[in-house]
Amino acid sequence: MSQIKVAVNGALGRMGEQVVSAVVADPDLILTCASDIRADKGNISVQGYDNRVPLYPDLATLIEMHHPDVVVDFTVAGAALGSARLALKNGSHLVMGTTGLKEADLKEIGELAERYKKGAVVAPNFAIGAVIMMHMASIAARYFDNAEIIEMHHDRKADAPSGTALATADAMLEARGKPFKYPRTEKETLRGTRGGQKDGVAIHSVRLPGPVASQEVIFGTLGQTLTIRHDTFSRESYMPGVILAIKEVVKLQGLVVGLHSLLNLGENNG
Ligand SMILES: NC(=O)c1ccc[n+]([C@@H]2O[C@H](COP(=O)([O-])OP(=O)(O)OC[C@H]3O[C@@H](n4cnc5c(N)ncnc54)[C@H](O)[C@@H]3O)[C@@H](O)[C@H]2O)c1
């Protein structure tokens, strides 16, 4: 099998840099080029990689010059749909890691992928452990009436609760088909102590300098609890998922949303 030609958009960002290194380290992939709106020189140098990797300030020029098999995008929500359009209309498959895409954006990406017979994988969380945690939580949800989620992130995170916490609660509720039991506290002496609540699932958000991302889902029933926990220690944690998506997307036509769809987890996906 010939190597898959990969381009990384947003290559100078925190995630982009990790993707560049992960692609270079995989013998089945070849990093042909990269782009970033902040690019001010013609190449990026990658430690331990002898090939010159051309760097462009815009994705359009990159695609015109190199026709990559796969464009991987880790940029900003406002740029993501434009990247998807450029990639799919010009013959590249798409792996989209940028978060914040709207339903309408996903619909358009799906239509473009079908029309141009290309694959698109859009995944808001490429950490395989997090996806499996959600899957396991959705299995447990059928057997426990009470559940709470504690998610922990760095103090610069803009939103609370995390998208993963909400998606976990959604997956648990869907698997269960009814709300969880939510024990009302008679007197909350400090307002907000019981966290937020989604259909009976209490969600607590911890924000501290230090952690990258962690989540615990705690189920309770008579005389027992079950805790499912996932910890992300560095952005490297996302790379096995990104590499898997690159290798799978070239076999697809159409849109796949969420890494779970590529992991053969069975019907009860989180
Ligand atoms: N899917 C996942 O598992 C996952 C994990 C972590 C982060 N993310 C998401 O990935 C995205 C990037 O995160 P980050 O931490 O690397 O951010 P970052 O700010 O470190 O990097 C973003 C990069 O994109 C570049 N950029 C911005 N607009 C651009 C454009 N129009 N064209 C080309 N490049 C452009 C910036 O110059 C920057 O280098 C965010 O949306 C974040 O939420 C997804």
PDBQT file of the ligand as one rigid body, heavy atoms in Angstrom, charges set to zero:
ROOT
HETATM    1  N1  LIG A 301     -11.039  16.871  18.419  1.00  0.00    +0.000 N 
HETATM    2  C1  LIG A 301     -10.242  16.828  19.493  1.00  0.00    +0.000 C 
HETATM    3  O1  LIG A 301      -9.983  15.752  20.087  1.00  0.00    +0.000 OA
HETATM    4  C2  LIG A 301      -9.637  18.111  19.996  1.00  0.00    +0.000 A 
HETATM    5  C3  LIG A 301      -8.707  18.108  21.042  1.00  0.00    +0.000 A 
HETATM    6  C4  LIG A 301      -8.145  19.312  21.445  1.00  0.00    +0.000 A 
HETATM    7  C5  LIG A 301      -8.510  20.497  20.783  1.00  0.00    +0.000 A 
HETATM    8  N2  LIG A 301      -9.436  20.460  19.784  1.00  0.00    +0.000 N 
HETATM    9  C6  LIG A 301      -9.828  21.638  19.011  1.00  0.00    +0.000 C 
HETATM   10  O2  LIG A 301      -8.832  21.873  18.024  1.00  0.00    +0.000 OA
HETATM   11  C7  LIG A 301      -8.819  23.271  17.683  1.00  0.00    +0.000 C 
HETATM   12  C8  LIG A 301      -7.399  23.812  17.808  1.00  0.00    +0.000 C 
HETATM   13  O3  LIG A 301      -6.976  23.707  19.153  1.00  0.00    +0.000 OA
HETATM   14  P1  LIG A 301      -5.504  24.158  19.585  1.00  0.00    +0.000 P 
HETATM   15  O4  LIG A 301      -5.422  23.971  21.045  1.00  0.00    +0.000 OA
HETATM   16  O5  LIG A 301      -4.495  23.520  18.711  1.00  0.00    +0.000 OA
HETATM   17  O6  LIG A 301      -5.573  25.729  19.244  1.00  0.00    +0.000 OA
HETATM   18  P2  LIG A 301      -4.357  26.702  18.881  1.00  0.00    +0.000 P 
HETATM   19  O7  LIG A 301      -4.885  28.085  19.041  1.00  0.00    +0.000 OA
HETATM   20  O8  LIG A 301      -3.140  26.303  19.617  1.00  0.00    +0.000 OA
HETATM   21  O9  LIG A 301      -4.087  26.423  17.327  1.00  0.00    +0.000 OA
HETATM   22  C9  LIG A 301      -4.916  26.821  16.282  1.00  0.00    +0.000 C 
HETATM   23  C10 LIG A 301      -4.032  27.123  15.084  1.00  0.00    +0.000 C 
HETATM   24  O10 LIG A 301      -4.874  27.387  13.961  1.00  0.00    +0.000 OA
HETATM   25  C11 LIG A 301      -4.324  28.479  13.244  1.00  0.00    +0.000 C 
HETATM   26  N3  LIG A 301      -5.393  29.099  12.457  1.00  0.00    +0.000 N 
HETATM   27  C12 LIG A 301      -6.385  29.896  12.884  1.00  0.00    +0.000 A 
HETATM   28  N4  LIG A 301      -7.198  30.231  11.848  1.00  0.00    +0.000 NA
HETATM   29  C13 LIG A 301      -6.678  29.631  10.765  1.00  0.00    +0.000 A 
HETATM   30  C14 LIG A 301      -7.060  29.589   9.393  1.00  0.00    +0.000 A 
HETATM   31  N5  LIG A 301      -8.125  30.277   8.943  1.00  0.00    +0.000 N 
HETATM   32  N6  LIG A 301      -6.303  28.860   8.537  1.00  0.00    +0.000 NA
HETATM   33  C15 LIG A 301      -5.205  28.202   8.980  1.00  0.00    +0.000 A 
HETATM   34  N7  LIG A 301      -4.797  28.194  10.249  1.00  0.00    +0.000 NA
HETATM   35  C16 LIG A 301      -5.534  28.903  11.144  1.00  0.00    +0.000 A 
HETATM   36  C17 LIG A 301      -3.744  29.390  14.322  1.00  0.00    +0.000 C 
HETATM   37  O11 LIG A 301      -2.756  30.272  13.779  1.00  0.00    +0.000 OA
HETATM   38  C18 LIG A 301      -3.156  28.372  15.287  1.00  0.00    +0.000 C 
HETATM   39  O12 LIG A 301      -1.807  28.067  14.987  1.00  0.00    +0.000 OA
HETATM   40  C19 LIG A 301      -9.834  23.920  18.633  1.00  0.00    +0.000 C 
HETATM   41  O13 LIG A 301     -11.071  24.027  17.964  1.00  0.00    +0.000 OA
HETATM   42  C20 LIG A 301      -9.939  22.935  19.782  1.00  0.00    +0.000 C 
HETATM   43  O14 LIG A 301     -11.174  23.006  20.467  1.00  0.00    +0.000 OA
HETATM   44  C21 LIG A 301      -9.997  19.288  19.377  1.00  0.00    +0.000 A 
ENDROOT
TORSDOF 0
